[in-house]
Amino acid sequence: MALYKQGQLLTQSQHQAFDTLLPPGSDASNPGIYRCAVCGDEIGIAKGHVLPPQNHHQHVPGQGPIRWQLLVCAQQR
Ligand SMILES: [Zn+2]
């Protein structure tokens, strides 16, 4: 689970981008922290990069494929 210290520097959002589950290798149109909705693994993605491929981390049999979900979106000025 992602950690933070200065909660006053984060703003909660209801934007649908946080609800979308993205397959491995997708374009990450929003830079920030992504979490695998299946196993909880987290990664940071820079602007313009793609999400890691299916072999980024391993799921136990039966868990299904990696599904990345935006957890924290970095806002650039
Ligand atoms: Zn996973």
PDB file of the backbone (N, CA, C, O) and the ligand in Angstrom, with CONECT records:
HET     ZN  A 101       1
ATOM      1  N   MET A   1       0.854  -1.194   0.000  1.00  0.00           N
ATOM      2  CA  MET A   1       0.000   0.000   0.000  1.00  0.00           C
ATOM      3  C   MET A   1       0.885   1.238   0.000  1.00  0.00           C
ATOM      4  O   MET A   1       1.856   1.315   0.752  1.00  0.00           O
ATOM      5  N   ALA A   2       0.552   2.191  -0.832  1.00  0.00           N
ATOM      6  CA  ALA A   2       1.352   3.414  -0.947  1.00  0.00           C
ATOM      7  C   ALA A   2       1.327   4.184   0.374  1.00  0.00           C
ATOM      8  O   ALA A   2       0.328   4.188   1.093  1.00  0.00           O
ATOM      9  N   LEU A   3       2.438   4.825   0.667  1.00  0.00           N
ATOM     10  CA  LEU A   3       2.556   5.611   1.896  1.00  0.00           C
ATOM     11  C   LEU A   3       2.686   7.088   1.553  1.00  0.00           C
ATOM     12  O   LEU A   3       3.141   7.440   0.464  1.00  0.00           O
ATOM     13  N   TYR A   4       2.289   7.945   2.478  1.00  0.00           N
ATOM     14  CA  TYR A   4       2.539   9.375   2.334  1.00  0.00           C
ATOM     15  C   TYR A   4       2.637   9.980   3.719  1.00  0.00           C
ATOM     16  O   TYR A   4       2.156   9.393   4.689  1.00  0.00           O
ATOM     17  N   LYS A   5       3.250  11.138   3.822  1.00  0.00           N
ATOM     18  CA  LYS A   5       3.363  11.828   5.106  1.00  0.00           C
ATOM     19  C   LYS A   5       2.545  13.113   5.122  1.00  0.00           C
ATOM     20  O   LYS A   5       1.825  13.385   6.082  1.00  0.00           O
ATOM     21  N   GLN A   6       2.658  13.903   4.056  1.00  0.00           N
ATOM     22  CA  GLN A   6       2.026  15.222   4.033  1.00  0.00           C
ATOM     23  C   GLN A   6       0.659  15.127   3.340  1.00  0.00           C
ATOM     24  O   GLN A   6       0.526  15.488   2.170  1.00  0.00           O
ATOM     25  N   GLY A   7      -0.347  14.642   4.067  1.00  0.00           N
ATOM     26  CA  GLY A   7      -1.663  14.442   3.476  1.00  0.00           C
ATOM     27  C   GLY A   7      -2.289  15.711   2.930  1.00  0.00           C
ATOM     28  O   GLY A   7      -3.107  15.651   2.012  1.00  0.00           O
ATOM     29  N   GLN A   8      -1.916  16.860   3.480  1.00  0.00           N
ATOM     30  CA  GLN A   8      -2.479  18.133   3.008  1.00  0.00           C
ATOM     31  C   GLN A   8      -1.992  18.493   1.615  1.00  0.00           C
ATOM     32  O   GLN A   8      -2.496  19.430   0.996  1.00  0.00           O
ATOM     33  N   LEU A   9      -1.001  17.742   1.119  1.00  0.00           N
ATOM     34  CA  LEU A   9      -0.481  18.007  -0.221  1.00  0.00           C
ATOM     35  C   LEU A   9      -1.126  17.110  -1.274  1.00  0.00           C
ATOM     36  O   LEU A   9      -0.759  17.173  -2.448  1.00  0.00           O
ATOM     37  N   LEU A  10      -2.071  16.286  -0.871  1.00  0.00           N
ATOM     38  CA  LEU A  10      -2.809  15.425  -1.797  1.00  0.00           C
ATOM     39  C   LEU A  10      -4.275  15.868  -1.830  1.00  0.00           C
ATOM     40  O   LEU A  10      -4.819  16.316  -0.821  1.00  0.00           O
ATOM     41  N   THR A  11      -4.898  15.740  -2.986  1.00  0.00           N
ATOM     42  CA  THR A  11      -6.304  16.104  -3.152  1.00  0.00           C
ATOM     43  C   THR A  11      -7.071  14.895  -3.657  1.00  0.00           C
ATOM     44  O   THR A  11      -6.675  14.279  -4.647  1.00  0.00           O
ATOM     45  N   GLN A  12      -8.177  14.543  -2.983  1.00  0.00           N
ATOM     46  CA  GLN A  12      -8.986  13.417  -3.431  1.00  0.00           C
ATOM     47  C   GLN A  12      -9.733  13.803  -4.694  1.00  0.00           C
ATOM     48  O   GLN A  12     -10.194  14.935  -4.841  1.00  0.00           O
ATOM     49  N   SER A  13      -9.847  12.839  -5.610  1.00  0.00           N
ATOM     50  CA  SER A  13     -10.523  13.069  -6.887  1.00  0.00           C
ATOM     51  C   SER A  13     -11.464  11.916  -7.173  1.00  0.00           C
ATOM     52  O   SER A  13     -11.189  10.770  -6.819  1.00  0.00           O
ATOM     53  N   GLN A  14     -12.585  12.233  -7.823  1.00  0.00           N
ATOM     54  CA  GLN A  14     -13.538  11.209  -8.254  1.00  0.00           C
ATOM     55  C   GLN A  14     -13.423  10.938  -9.750  1.00  0.00           C
ATOM     56  O   GLN A  14     -14.314  10.320 -10.335  1.00  0.00           O
ATOM     57  N   HIS A  15     -12.350  11.387 -10.371  1.00  0.00           N
ATOM     58  CA  HIS A  15     -12.193  11.234 -11.823  1.00  0.00           C
ATOM     59  C   HIS A  15     -12.212   9.750 -12.211  1.00  0.00           C
ATOM     60  O   HIS A  15     -11.650   8.905 -11.514  1.00  0.00           O
ATOM     61  N   GLN A  16     -12.864   9.457 -13.329  1.00  0.00           N
ATOM     62  CA  GLN A  16     -13.010   8.059 -13.751  1.00  0.00           C
ATOM     63  C   GLN A  16     -11.679   7.408 -14.124  1.00  0.00           C
ATOM     64  O   GLN A  16     -11.598   6.183 -14.214  1.00  0.00           O
ATOM     65  N   ALA A  17     -10.647   8.200 -14.341  1.00  0.00           N
ATOM     66  CA  ALA A  17      -9.331   7.620 -14.668  1.00  0.00           C
ATOM     67  C   ALA A  17      -8.852   6.711 -13.534  1.00  0.00           C
ATOM     68  O   ALA A  17      -8.064   5.794 -13.769  1.00  0.00           O
ATOM     69  N   PHE A  18      -9.319   6.955 -12.316  1.00  0.00           N
ATOM     70  CA  PHE A  18      -8.904   6.137 -11.178  1.00  0.00           C
ATOM     71  C   PHE A  18      -9.666   4.809 -11.108  1.00  0.00           C
ATOM     72  O   PHE A  18      -9.299   3.925 -10.333  1.00  0.00           O
ATOM     73  N   ASP A  19     -10.711   4.667 -11.906  1.00  0.00           N
ATOM     74  CA  ASP A  19     -11.524   3.444 -11.906  1.00  0.00           C
ATOM     75  C   ASP A  19     -11.159   2.489 -13.039  1.00  0.00           C
ATOM     76  O   ASP A  19     -11.577   1.332 -13.044  1.00  0.00           O
ATOM     77  N   THR A  20     -10.381   2.980 -13.991  1.00  0.00           N
ATOM     78  CA  THR A  20     -10.070   2.195 -15.183  1.00  0.00           C
ATOM     79  C   THR A  20      -8.988   1.163 -14.890  1.00  0.00           C
ATOM     80  O   THR A  20      -7.951   1.492 -14.314  1.00  0.00           O
ATOM     81  N   LEU A  21      -9.229  -0.090 -15.289  1.00  0.00           N
ATOM     82  CA  LEU A  21      -8.226  -1.151 -15.155  1.00  0.00           C
ATOM     83  C   LEU A  21      -7.549  -1.317 -16.511  1.00  0.00           C
ATOM     84  O   LEU A  21      -8.204  -1.593 -17.516  1.00  0.00           O
ATOM     85  N   LEU A  22      -6.236  -1.147 -16.525  1.00  0.00           N
ATOM     86  CA  LEU A  22      -5.467  -1.152 -17.771  1.00  0.00           C
ATOM     87  C   LEU A  22      -4.630  -2.422 -17.893  1.00  0.00           C
ATOM     88  O   LEU A  22      -4.008  -2.849 -16.921  1.00  0.00           O
ATOM     89  N   PRO A  23      -4.611  -3.028 -19.082  1.00  0.00           N
ATOM     90  CA  PRO A  23      -3.786  -4.216 -19.283  1.00  0.00           C
ATOM     91  C   PRO A  23      -2.302  -3.850 -19.389  1.00  0.00           C
ATOM     92  O   PRO A  23      -1.966  -2.697 -19.658  1.00  0.00           O
ATOM     93  N   PRO A  24      -1.422  -4.823 -19.181  1.00  0.00           N
ATOM     94  CA  PRO A  24       0.023  -4.585 -19.307  1.00  0.00           C
ATOM     95  C   PRO A  24       0.356  -4.003 -20.678  1.00  0.00           C
ATOM     96  O   PRO A  24      -0.261  -4.367 -21.679  1.00  0.00           O
ATOM     97  N   GLY A  25       1.328  -3.103 -20.717  1.00  0.00           N
ATOM     98  CA  GLY A  25       1.779  -2.528 -21.965  1.00  0.00           C
ATOM     99  C   GLY A  25       0.930  -1.380 -22.478  1.00  0.00           C
ATOM    100  O   GLY A  25       1.206  -0.842 -23.550  1.00  0.00           O
ATOM    101  N   SER A  26      -0.106  -0.991 -21.729  1.00  0.00           N
ATOM    102  CA  SER A  26      -0.963   0.128 -22.157  1.00  0.00           C
ATOM    103  C   SER A  26      -0.216   1.452 -22.039  1.00  0.00           C
ATOM    104  O   SER A  26       0.712   1.598 -21.243  1.00  0.00           O
ATOM    105  N   ASP A  27      -0.647   2.411 -22.855  1.00  0.00           N
ATOM    106  CA  ASP A  27      -0.155   3.778 -22.691  1.00  0.00           C
ATOM    107  C   ASP A  27      -0.651   4.302 -21.353  1.00  0.00           C
ATOM    108  O   ASP A  27      -1.832   4.176 -21.028  1.00  0.00           O
ATOM    109  N   ALA A  28       0.256   4.892 -20.574  1.00  0.00           N
ATOM    110  CA  ALA A  28      -0.126   5.502 -19.299  1.00  0.00           C
ATOM    111  C   ALA A  28      -0.317   6.988 -19.549  1.00  0.00           C
ATOM    112  O   ALA A  28       0.632   7.767 -19.451  1.00  0.00           O
ATOM    113  N   SER A  29      -1.538   7.381 -19.870  1.00  0.00           N
ATOM    114  CA  SER A  29      -1.778   8.784 -20.203  1.00  0.00           C
ATOM    115  C   SER A  29      -1.685   9.675 -18.966  1.00  0.00           C
ATOM    116  O   SER A  29      -1.503  10.888 -19.076  1.00  0.00           O
ATOM    117  N   ASN A  30      -1.809   9.068 -17.797  1.00  0.00           N
ATOM    118  CA  ASN A  30      -1.665   9.824 -16.552  1.00  0.00           C
ATOM    119  C   ASN A  30      -0.397   9.371 -15.830  1.00  0.00           C
ATOM    120  O   ASN A  30      -0.309   8.211 -15.428  1.00  0.00           O
ATOM    121  N   PRO A  31       0.597  10.265 -15.653  1.00  0.00           N
ATOM    122  CA  PRO A  31       1.794   9.884 -14.895  1.00  0.00           C
ATOM    123  C   PRO A  31       1.463   9.765 -13.415  1.00  0.00           C
ATOM    124  O   PRO A  31       0.579  10.461 -12.915  1.00  0.00           O
ATOM    125  N   GLY A  32       2.167   8.890 -12.720  1.00  0.00           N
ATOM    126  CA  GLY A  32       1.938   8.765 -11.291  1.00  0.00           C
ATOM    127  C   GLY A  32       2.199   7.361 -10.798  1.00  0.00           C
ATOM    128  O   GLY A  32       3.033   6.643 -11.350  1.00  0.00           O
ATOM    129  N   ILE A  33       1.485   6.969  -9.758  1.00  0.00           N
ATOM    130  CA  ILE A  33       1.634   5.650  -9.152  1.00  0.00           C
ATOM    131  C   ILE A  33       0.476   4.775  -9.600  1.00  0.00           C
ATOM    132  O   ILE A  33      -0.687   5.166  -9.506  1.00  0.00           O
ATOM    133  N   TYR A  34       0.805   3.590 -10.087  1.00  0.00           N
ATOM    134  CA  TYR A  34      -0.197   2.608 -10.492  1.00  0.00           C
ATOM    135  C   TYR A  34      -0.097   1.395  -9.574  1.00  0.00           C
ATOM    136  O   TYR A  34       0.984   1.042  -9.103  1.00  0.00           O
ATOM    137  N   ARG A  35      -1.241   0.766  -9.329  1.00  0.00           N
ATOM    138  CA  ARG A  35      -1.326  -0.407  -8.459  1.00  0.00           C
ATOM    139  C   ARG A  35      -1.966  -1.535  -9.246  1.00  0.00           C
ATOM    140  O   ARG A  35      -2.953  -1.320  -9.950  1.00  0.00           O
ATOM    141  N   CYS A  36      -1.411  -2.740  -9.134  1.00  0.00           N
ATOM    142  CA  CYS A  36      -2.049  -3.907  -9.735  1.00  0.00           C
ATOM    143  C   CYS A  36      -3.289  -4.239  -8.897  1.00  0.00           C
ATOM    144  O   CYS A  36      -3.183  -4.542  -7.708  1.00  0.00           O
ATOM    145  N   ALA A  37      -4.462  -4.178  -9.531  1.00  0.00           N
ATOM    146  CA  ALA A  37      -5.718  -4.408  -8.822  1.00  0.00           C
ATOM    147  C   ALA A  37      -5.852  -5.854  -8.369  1.00  0.00           C
ATOM    148  O   ALA A  37      -6.711  -6.161  -7.543  1.00  0.00           O
ATOM    149  N   VAL A  38      -5.027  -6.738  -8.889  1.00  0.00           N
ATOM    150  CA  VAL A  38      -5.105  -8.162  -8.547  1.00  0.00           C
ATOM    151  C   VAL A  38      -4.262  -8.485  -7.313  1.00  0.00           C
ATOM    152  O   VAL A  38      -4.734  -9.159  -6.398  1.00  0.00           O
ATOM    153  N   CYS A  39      -3.006  -8.002  -7.286  1.00  0.00           N
ATOM    154  CA  CYS A  39      -2.097  -8.419  -6.199  1.00  0.00           C
ATOM    155  C   CYS A  39      -1.589  -7.259  -5.342  1.00  0.00           C
ATOM    156  O   CYS A  39      -0.975  -7.494  -4.301  1.00  0.00           O
ATOM    157  N   GLY A  40      -1.831  -6.014  -5.756  1.00  0.00           N
ATOM    158  CA  GLY A  40      -1.426  -4.874  -4.943  1.00  0.00           C
ATOM    159  C   GLY A  40      -0.034  -4.350  -5.221  1.00  0.00           C
ATOM    160  O   GLY A  40       0.390  -3.393  -4.573  1.00  0.00           O
ATOM    161  N   ASP A  41       0.698  -4.936  -6.160  1.00  0.00           N
ATOM    162  CA  ASP A  41       2.022  -4.425  -6.515  1.00  0.00           C
ATOM    163  C   ASP A  41       1.879  -2.993  -7.044  1.00  0.00           C
ATOM    164  O   ASP A  41       0.902  -2.670  -7.720  1.00  0.00           O
ATOM    165  N   GLU A  42       2.854  -2.144  -6.732  1.00  0.00           N
ATOM    166  CA  GLU A  42       2.778  -0.737  -7.133  1.00  0.00           C
ATOM    167  C   GLU A  42       4.010  -0.330  -7.925  1.00  0.00           C
ATOM    168  O   GLU A  42       5.109  -0.840  -7.706  1.00  0.00           O
ATOM    169  N   ILE A  43       3.803   0.611  -8.861  1.00  0.00           N
ATOM    170  CA  ILE A  43       4.902   1.133  -9.684  1.00  0.00           C
ATOM    171  C   ILE A  43       4.689   2.625  -9.910  1.00  0.00           C
ATOM    172  O   ILE A  43       3.571   3.131  -9.819  1.00  0.00           O
ATOM    173  N   GLY A  44       5.787   3.318 -10.208  1.00  0.00           N
ATOM    174  CA  GLY A  44       5.714   4.713 -10.620  1.00  0.00           C
ATOM    175  C   GLY A  44       5.943   4.804 -12.118  1.00  0.00           C
ATOM    176  O   GLY A  44       6.845   4.160 -12.654  1.00  0.00           O
ATOM    177  N   ILE A  45       5.127   5.605 -12.794  1.00  0.00           N
ATOM    178  CA  ILE A  45       5.212   5.745 -14.252  1.00  0.00           C
ATOM    179  C   ILE A  45       5.378   7.218 -14.608  1.00  0.00           C
ATOM    180  O   ILE A  45       4.611   8.071 -14.160  1.00  0.00           O
ATOM    181  N   ALA A  46       6.397   7.499 -15.425  1.00  0.00           N
ATOM    182  CA  ALA A  46       6.634   8.870 -15.880  1.00  0.00           C
ATOM    183  C   ALA A  46       5.714   9.220 -17.041  1.00  0.00           C
ATOM    184  O   ALA A  46       5.178   8.335 -17.708  1.00  0.00           O
ATOM    185  N   LYS A  47       5.538  10.499 -17.275  1.00  0.00           N
ATOM    186  CA  LYS A  47       4.673  10.978 -18.353  1.00  0.00           C
ATOM    187  C   LYS A  47       5.151  10.443 -19.702  1.00  0.00           C
ATOM    188  O   LYS A  47       6.340  10.505 -20.013  1.00  0.00           O
ATOM    189  N   GLY A  48       4.222   9.919 -20.498  1.00  0.00           N
ATOM    190  CA  GLY A  48       4.543   9.443 -21.835  1.00  0.00           C
ATOM    191  C   GLY A  48       5.055   8.014 -21.890  1.00  0.00           C
ATOM    192  O   GLY A  48       5.338   7.506 -22.976  1.00  0.00           O
ATOM    193  N   HIS A  49       5.182   7.354 -20.745  1.00  0.00           N
ATOM    194  CA  HIS A  49       5.672   5.977 -20.733  1.00  0.00           C
ATOM    195  C   HIS A  49       4.501   4.991 -20.806  1.00  0.00           C
ATOM    196  O   HIS A  49       3.338   5.374 -20.672  1.00  0.00           O
ATOM    197  N   VAL A  50       4.835   3.717 -21.022  1.00  0.00           N
ATOM    198  CA  VAL A  50       3.805   2.683 -21.052  1.00  0.00           C
ATOM    199  C   VAL A  50       3.888   1.849 -19.778  1.00  0.00           C
ATOM    200  O   VAL A  50       4.930   1.789 -19.124  1.00  0.00           O
ATOM    201  N   LEU A  51       2.779   1.213 -19.441  1.00  0.00           N
ATOM    202  CA  LEU A  51       2.745   0.343 -18.258  1.00  0.00           C
ATOM    203  C   LEU A  51       3.568  -0.916 -18.532  1.00  0.00           C
ATOM    204  O   LEU A  51       3.683  -1.334 -19.684  1.00  0.00           O
ATOM    205  N   PRO A  52       4.139  -1.524 -17.497  1.00  0.00           N
ATOM    206  CA  PRO A  52       5.021  -2.687 -17.678  1.00  0.00           C
ATOM    207  C   PRO A  52       4.306  -3.866 -18.351  1.00  0.00           C
ATOM    208  O   PRO A  52       3.081  -3.966 -18.292  1.00  0.00           O
ATOM    209  N   PRO A  53       5.070  -4.750 -18.986  1.00  0.00           N
ATOM    210  CA  PRO A  53       4.493  -5.911 -19.673  1.00  0.00           C
ATOM    211  C   PRO A  53       4.007  -6.976 -18.683  1.00  0.00           C
ATOM    212  O   PRO A  53       4.219  -6.876 -17.475  1.00  0.00           O
ATOM    213  N   GLN A  54       3.355  -7.986 -19.233  1.00  0.00           N
ATOM    214  CA  GLN A  54       2.761  -9.047 -18.416  1.00  0.00           C
ATOM    215  C   GLN A  54       3.793  -9.737 -17.521  1.00  0.00           C
ATOM    216  O   GLN A  54       3.447 -10.230 -16.447  1.00  0.00           O
ATOM    217  N   ASN A  55       5.056  -9.775 -17.954  1.00  0.00           N
ATOM    218  CA  ASN A  55       6.078 -10.478 -17.155  1.00  0.00           C
ATOM    219  C   ASN A  55       6.713  -9.579 -16.091  1.00  0.00           C
ATOM    220  O   ASN A  55       7.736  -9.947 -15.513  1.00  0.00           O
ATOM    221  N   HIS A  56       6.129  -8.414 -15.821  1.00  0.00           N
ATOM    222  CA  HIS A  56       6.674  -7.495 -14.816  1.00  0.00           C
ATOM    223  C   HIS A  56       6.733  -8.142 -13.436  1.00  0.00           C
ATOM    224  O   HIS A  56       7.746  -8.044 -12.744  1.00  0.00           O
ATOM    225  N   HIS A  57       5.664  -8.792 -13.044  1.00  0.00           N
ATOM    226  CA  HIS A  57       5.643  -9.552 -11.787  1.00  0.00           C
ATOM    227  C   HIS A  57       4.725 -10.762 -11.986  1.00  0.00           C
ATOM    228  O   HIS A  57       3.920 -10.799 -12.917  1.00  0.00           O
ATOM    229  N   GLN A  58       4.858 -11.727 -11.115  1.00  0.00           N
ATOM    230  CA  GLN A  58       4.154 -12.990 -11.302  1.00  0.00           C
ATOM    231  C   GLN A  58       2.944 -13.095 -10.377  1.00  0.00           C
ATOM    232  O   GLN A  58       3.001 -12.729  -9.203  1.00  0.00           O
ATOM    233  N   HIS A  59       1.859 -13.600 -10.933  1.00  0.00           N
ATOM    234  CA  HIS A  59       0.681 -13.937 -10.140  1.00  0.00           C
ATOM    235  C   HIS A  59       0.647 -15.451  -9.942  1.00  0.00           C
ATOM    236  O   HIS A  59       1.147 -16.204 -10.777  1.00  0.00           O
ATOM    237  N   VAL A  60       0.063 -15.884  -8.851  1.00  0.00           N
ATOM    238  CA  VAL A  60      -0.100 -17.320  -8.653  1.00  0.00           C
ATOM    239  C   VAL A  60      -1.155 -17.809  -9.644  1.00  0.00           C
ATOM    240  O   VAL A  60      -2.019 -17.039 -10.064  1.00  0.00           O
ATOM    241  N   PRO A  61      -1.086 -19.078 -10.015  1.00  0.00           N
ATOM    242  CA  PRO A  61      -2.079 -19.612 -10.964  1.00  0.00           C
ATOM    243  C   PRO A  61      -3.507 -19.356 -10.479  1.00  0.00           C
ATOM    244  O   PRO A  61      -3.826 -19.548  -9.305  1.00  0.00           O
ATOM    245  N   GLY A  62      -4.345 -18.925 -11.398  1.00  0.00           N
ATOM    246  CA  GLY A  62      -5.739 -18.659 -11.064  1.00  0.00           C
ATOM    247  C   GLY A  62      -6.025 -17.204 -10.728  1.00  0.00           C
ATOM    248  O   GLY A  62      -7.186 -16.798 -10.682  1.00  0.00           O
ATOM    249  N   GLN A  63      -4.975 -16.408 -10.492  1.00  0.00           N
ATOM    250  CA  GLN A  63      -5.199 -14.997 -10.160  1.00  0.00           C
ATOM    251  C   GLN A  63      -5.597 -14.185 -11.386  1.00  0.00           C
ATOM    252  O   GLN A  63      -6.270 -13.161 -11.264  1.00  0.00           O
ATOM    253  N   GLY A  64      -5.187 -14.633 -12.555  1.00  0.00           N
ATOM    254  CA  GLY A  64      -5.477 -13.866 -13.761  1.00  0.00           C
ATOM    255  C   GLY A  64      -4.362 -12.903 -14.088  1.00  0.00           C
ATOM    256  O   GLY A  64      -3.358 -12.831 -13.379  1.00  0.00           O
ATOM    257  N   PRO A  65      -4.545 -12.159 -15.172  1.00  0.00           N
ATOM    258  CA  PRO A  65      -3.481 -11.257 -15.643  1.00  0.00           C
ATOM    259  C   PRO A  65      -3.370  -9.985 -14.819  1.00  0.00           C
ATOM    260  O   PRO A  65      -4.266  -9.638 -14.050  1.00  0.00           O
ATOM    261  N   ILE A  66      -2.246  -9.297 -15.001  1.00  0.00           N
ATOM    262  CA  ILE A  66      -2.011  -8.008 -14.352  1.00  0.00           C
ATOM    263  C   ILE A  66      -3.042  -6.994 -14.846  1.00  0.00           C
ATOM    264  O   ILE A  66      -3.332  -6.927 -16.040  1.00  0.00           O
ATOM    265  N   ARG A  67      -3.588  -6.216 -13.931  1.00  0.00           N
ATOM    266  CA  ARG A  67      -4.500  -5.116 -14.272  1.00  0.00           C
ATOM    267  C   ARG A  67      -4.052  -3.881 -13.493  1.00  0.00           C
ATOM    268  O   ARG A  67      -4.172  -3.830 -12.269  1.00  0.00           O
ATOM    269  N   TRP A  68      -3.530  -2.881 -14.224  1.00  0.00           N
ATOM    270  CA  TRP A  68      -3.022  -1.671 -13.578  1.00  0.00           C
ATOM    271  C   TRP A  68      -4.133  -0.655 -13.368  1.00  0.00           C
ATOM    272  O   TRP A  68      -4.959  -0.425 -14.252  1.00  0.00           O
ATOM    273  N   GLN A  69      -4.140  -0.044 -12.173  1.00  0.00           N
ATOM    274  CA  GLN A  69      -5.141   0.966 -11.812  1.00  0.00           C
ATOM    275  C   GLN A  69      -4.409   2.189 -11.263  1.00  0.00           C
ATOM    276  O   GLN A  69      -3.537   2.066 -10.403  1.00  0.00           O
ATOM    277  N   LEU A  70      -4.767   3.351 -11.760  1.00  0.00           N
ATOM    278  CA  LEU A  70      -4.141   4.592 -11.300  1.00  0.00           C
ATOM    279  C   LEU A  70      -4.459   4.814  -9.821  1.00  0.00           C
ATOM    280  O   LEU A  70      -5.623   4.812  -9.421  1.00  0.00           O
ATOM    281  N   LEU A  71      -3.416   5.005  -9.019  1.00  0.00           N
ATOM    282  CA  LEU A  71      -3.583   5.197  -7.576  1.00  0.00           C
ATOM    283  C   LEU A  71      -3.376   6.654  -7.184  1.00  0.00           C
ATOM    284  O   LEU A  71      -4.176   7.221  -6.440  1.00  0.00           O
ATOM    285  N   VAL A  72      -2.308   7.256  -7.684  1.00  0.00           N
ATOM    286  CA  VAL A  72      -2.011   8.668  -7.435  1.00  0.00           C
ATOM    287  C   VAL A  72      -1.557   9.292  -8.748  1.00  0.00           C
ATOM    288  O   VAL A  72      -0.621   8.798  -9.378  1.00  0.00           O
ATOM    289  N   CYS A  73      -2.197  10.350  -9.155  1.00  0.00           N
ATOM    290  CA  CYS A  73      -1.862  11.017 -10.419  1.00  0.00           C
ATOM    291  C   CYS A  73      -0.978  12.226 -10.123  1.00  0.00           C
ATOM    292  O   CYS A  73      -1.338  13.080  -9.313  1.00  0.00           O
ATOM    293  N   ALA A  74       0.185  12.296 -10.783  1.00  0.00           N
ATOM    294  CA  ALA A  74       1.080  13.443 -10.625  1.00  0.00           C
ATOM    295  C   ALA A  74       0.600  14.582 -11.518  1.00  0.00           C
ATOM    296  O   ALA A  74       0.353  14.374 -12.705  1.00  0.00           O
ATOM    297  N   GLN A  75       0.469  15.762 -10.969  1.00  0.00           N
ATOM    298  CA  GLN A  75       0.017  16.912 -11.739  1.00  0.00           C
ATOM    299  C   GLN A  75       1.185  17.841 -12.025  1.00  0.00           C
ATOM    300  O   GLN A  75       1.820  18.385 -11.122  1.00  0.00           O
ATOM    301  N   GLN A  76       1.443  18.001 -13.324  1.00  0.00           N
ATOM    302  CA  GLN A  76       2.543  18.854 -13.757  1.00  0.00           C
ATOM    303  C   GLN A  76       2.040  20.261 -14.022  1.00  0.00           C
ATOM    304  O   GLN A  76       0.959  20.434 -14.584  1.00  0.00           O
ATOM    305  N   ARG A  77       2.790  21.246 -13.634  1.00  0.00           N
ATOM    306  CA  ARG A  77       2.380  22.639 -13.874  1.00  0.00           C
ATOM    307  C   ARG A  77       2.625  23.051 -15.315  1.00  0.00           C
ATOM    308  O   ARG A  77       2.338  24.188 -15.690  1.00  0.00           O
TER     309      ARG A  77
HETATM  310 ZN    ZN A 101      -0.278  -8.104  -9.837  1.00  0.00          ZN2+
END
